[in-house]
Amino acid sequence: ENVENNLNDCCSGSWRVQECVWGSPGEATDWGDVTDMGQGWDFIVGSDLIYSDASTPHLLKTLQHSMDEKTSFLLSFELRREKDLDFLRNISKCGFAFQKIPENELHPVWQAEEI
């Protein structure tokens, strides 16, 4: 429902929203069996995924499996701790590039003053 509410007439094509247990497909974790999201995605979108030092290596494994050269990963998160930057350093070491969007380019509707 959230995706439908945020799409407009200019956005056509297909999309899928699903819960995902991070890691390498075939692994079992404390959270359940790892989700195989497949490959061939144009975009993978995540919000507030950086919250646990123990979970971010599993997120990185999921991205390595699910992304190819044409996939863009859009991540939104609040930098709460300096340690959270480790995830960005680790994705760089794995060959991913990232870019921070300057605050003045963020849409004001999607910002919260209390954060």
C-alpha positions as CSV (number, residue, x, y, z in Angstrom):
1,E,0.0,0.0,0.0
2,N,2.9,2.4,0.8
3,V,4.4,1.9,-2.6
4,E,1.1,2.4,-4.4
5,N,0.5,5.6,-2.4
6,N,3.9,7.0,-3.5
7,L,3.8,6.1,-7.1
8,N,2.4,8.5,-9.6
9,D,1.4,8.3,-13.3
10,C,5.0,8.8,-14.4
11,C,6.1,5.5,-12.8
12,S,5.2,2.4,-14.8
13,G,6.6,-1.1,-14.7
14,S,6.7,-3.7,-12.0
15,W,7.8,-3.6,-8.3
16,R,7.9,-5.9,-5.4
17,V,8.0,-5.3,-1.7
18,Q,9.2,-8.1,0.6
19,E,10.6,-8.8,4.0
20,C,14.2,-10.0,3.8
21,V,16.4,-12.0,6.1
22,W,20.0,-10.8,5.2
23,G,22.9,-13.0,4.4
24,S,24.0,-15.5,1.7
25,P,21.2,-17.6,0.3
26,G,21.1,-21.1,1.8
27,E,22.4,-19.8,5.2
28,A,20.3,-20.2,8.3
29,T,20.4,-17.4,10.8
30,D,19.0,-16.6,14.2
31,W,16.3,-14.7,12.3
32,G,15.4,-17.6,10.0
33,D,16.5,-18.8,6.6
34,V,18.2,-16.1,4.4
35,T,15.9,-14.7,1.7
36,D,17.0,-15.2,-1.8
37,M,15.9,-11.9,-3.5
38,G,17.2,-13.0,-6.8
39,Q,19.1,-10.7,-9.2
40,G,18.4,-8.4,-12.0
41,W,17.0,-5.5,-10.0
42,D,17.0,-1.9,-11.3
43,F,16.7,-0.5,-7.7
44,I,16.9,-1.9,-4.2
45,V,15.5,0.6,-1.7
46,G,16.1,0.5,2.1
47,S,15.4,2.8,5.0
48,D,16.9,2.7,8.5
49,L,18.8,-0.5,7.9
50,I,21.9,0.5,9.8
51,Y,21.1,-0.2,13.4
52,S,23.2,-3.2,14.6
53,D,26.9,-3.9,14.2
54,A,26.2,-7.6,14.0
55,S,23.6,-7.3,11.1
56,T,25.4,-5.1,8.6
57,P,27.8,-7.8,7.3
58,H,24.7,-9.8,6.5
59,L,23.2,-6.8,4.7
60,L,26.4,-6.5,2.7
61,K,26.2,-10.2,1.7
62,T,22.6,-9.7,0.5
63,L,23.6,-6.7,-1.6
64,Q,26.5,-8.6,-3.1
65,H,24.3,-11.4,-4.1
66,S,21.3,-9.4,-5.4
67,M,23.0,-6.5,-7.2
68,D,24.7,-6.4,-10.6
69,E,26.3,-3.6,-12.6
70,K,22.9,-2.0,-13.4
71,T,21.4,-2.1,-9.9
72,S,21.2,1.1,-7.8
73,F,20.8,0.7,-4.0
74,L,19.1,3.7,-2.4
75,L,19.6,3.8,1.3
76,S,18.2,6.4,3.7
77,F,19.4,6.4,7.3
78,E,20.2,8.8,10.2
79,L,23.8,8.8,11.2
80,R,23.4,8.1,14.9
81,R,26.9,6.8,15.7
82,E,30.3,7.3,14.1
83,K,30.5,3.5,14.0
84,D,27.6,3.5,11.5
85,L,30.0,4.8,8.9
86,D,31.8,1.4,9.0
87,F,29.0,0.0,6.7
88,L,29.8,2.7,4.1
89,R,33.5,1.9,4.4
90,N,32.8,-1.8,3.9
91,I,30.7,-1.4,0.9
92,S,33.5,0.7,-0.7
93,K,36.0,-2.1,0.0
94,C,33.7,-4.5,-1.9
95,G,33.7,-2.3,-5.0
96,F,30.4,-0.4,-4.5
97,A,30.3,3.4,-4.9
98,F,28.2,5.6,-2.7
99,Q,27.2,9.2,-2.8
100,K,25.7,11.3,0.1
101,I,22.9,13.5,-1.0
102,P,23.4,17.0,0.4
103,E,20.7,18.1,2.9
104,N,19.7,21.1,0.8
105,E,18.8,18.6,-2.0
106,L,16.5,16.6,0.2
107,H,12.7,17.2,-0.1
108,P,11.5,19.0,3.0
109,V,8.3,16.8,3.2
110,W,10.5,13.7,3.9
111,Q,12.5,15.3,6.7
112,A,11.7,15.3,10.4
113,E,12.9,18.1,12.6
114,E,13.0,15.8,15.7
115,I,15.7,13.6,14.1
